[in-house]
Amino acid sequence: MKKPKSPILTTDAVILKDNKILLVRRSIYPFQGYWVLPGGHVNYGERVKEAIKREMKEELGIRVKVKRLIGVYSDPKRDPRYHTVSVVYLCQKTKGKIQLNQESSEFRFFSLKQPFSFYLLNFIIFRWSKPILR
């Protein structure tokens, strides 16, 4: 696949439960085996807030309410496929039980005090977002 000339817009969700953050273990390329925030691509013509709701339904089988914007993050080398710009929202699960699709092999709620071993951007997002999440 030829790399696009412009960045690709993505969105990620921070979902909290009992002072823990939801992460999923990717089962596909890229970042197979890494713990990451759930999320995905924004489709052409789609609002970013609608994209995160759609992605949570597709990837986790849940409905979410978007609570607030955490931040917009861009690292041209984060994704080996292309340059992405990620819009990260704090979301609240409103309906459904987590049922993973083929993109993830497991999910877990990690303590906000626990050190993480997952992809660097997600660590940066977590670290920069910590004051917002309190």
N, C-alpha and C positions, 0 to 999 in steps of 0.2 A: 504494500500500500504506500502510495506517495504521500509524504507529509504535507498537510495543508499549509497554506501561506499565512493564515491567520490562526490565532489561538482558538482552541475548542472550549466552549463553556460547559462546565460541570457543576454539580451541586452535591453537597454532603450534609448529613444530619447528625447533630449531637442529640442523643436521646438519653435522658437520665432516669434512674429509678433508685430510690433509697441512697442517694449520694454516690451512685455508680454510673459509669458511662458505657453505653452499648457499643461493642465492636464486633465485626464479623471477620472470620478468617477466609480470605479469598481462596477459591479453588481453581481459578482460571488465570491465564496470563492477562495483564501483567500483575506482578506482586503475588503470585500464587504462594500460599502458605503464610502470608503476612496478615496481621491484625490491622484492620482499617475501619474508618468510619463508613457506614453504609451511604451509598449515593450513586450517582451516575450522570450521564450526559443530558443536557437540555436539548430537546428537539427543536428544529427550526419552527418558528411561529409559536412556541410555547413560552409562557411566563415562567420565570425561575421558581417561584413559589408553587406553581402547579407541577413543575418537573419534580421537585422534591417529594411532593405528595404521591405522584405517579411512581417514582422510583421506590418509595417505601412500600407501596402496594405490590409492585412487581417483585422486589427483592426480598421483602420480609413478610408480605401478606398482611400488613397492618395499615390502618388509617392513622394519619397524624394531623395535628394542628400545628401550624408554624407559629411559634411564640415570638421569636425575634431574630434579627440578623446578628450573627457572631462576627463575621468578617469575610473579606474577599482576599483570596490568596493566589499568588502566581509565582511559579518557579518554572522557567522554560525547560528545565531538565528533570522535573519530577516524574513525568511519564515517559518511558522510552519510545512510545509511539508518536507522540506529538506534544506541543506546548499546550497546557491546559490552564484555565483560570477557573478556580473553584469558589463558589458562593456557599458559605457554610451557615446553616440555620440551627438554632435551638428549636427542637420539635418535641411535642408531647404526644405519646401514643393515646389515641382516643378509642380505637376499636380493633379487635382482632387479637389472635394469638400468633406469635412469630412462627412463620413457616418459611424456611429458606428456599430460594430457587437454586439453580445449578451454579450460580456465580460464587456461592459461599458454602463452606463445608460445616461451619459451626458458628454459633454466636455466644457471647459471654458479656456479662456486665462486670466491668473492672472498677475497683475502688478508685476514686479520684486521688487518693493518696498513694496508690500503688505505682511503682515505676513501670514503664511500658517498654515493650520490645516490638514495635511495629513501625511502619514506614515513617520516615522523617517528617514529611509534611504534616501528617496527622499528629505527630508529637508536637510540632511547632504550633499547630492550631490549638491543641489541648493546652499547651503552656501559655500561649497568648490569651486564650479564652478563659483561663481559670478564674480571673477576677470577675468575669461576667457570670460564670456558672455558680458562684457562691451566693 
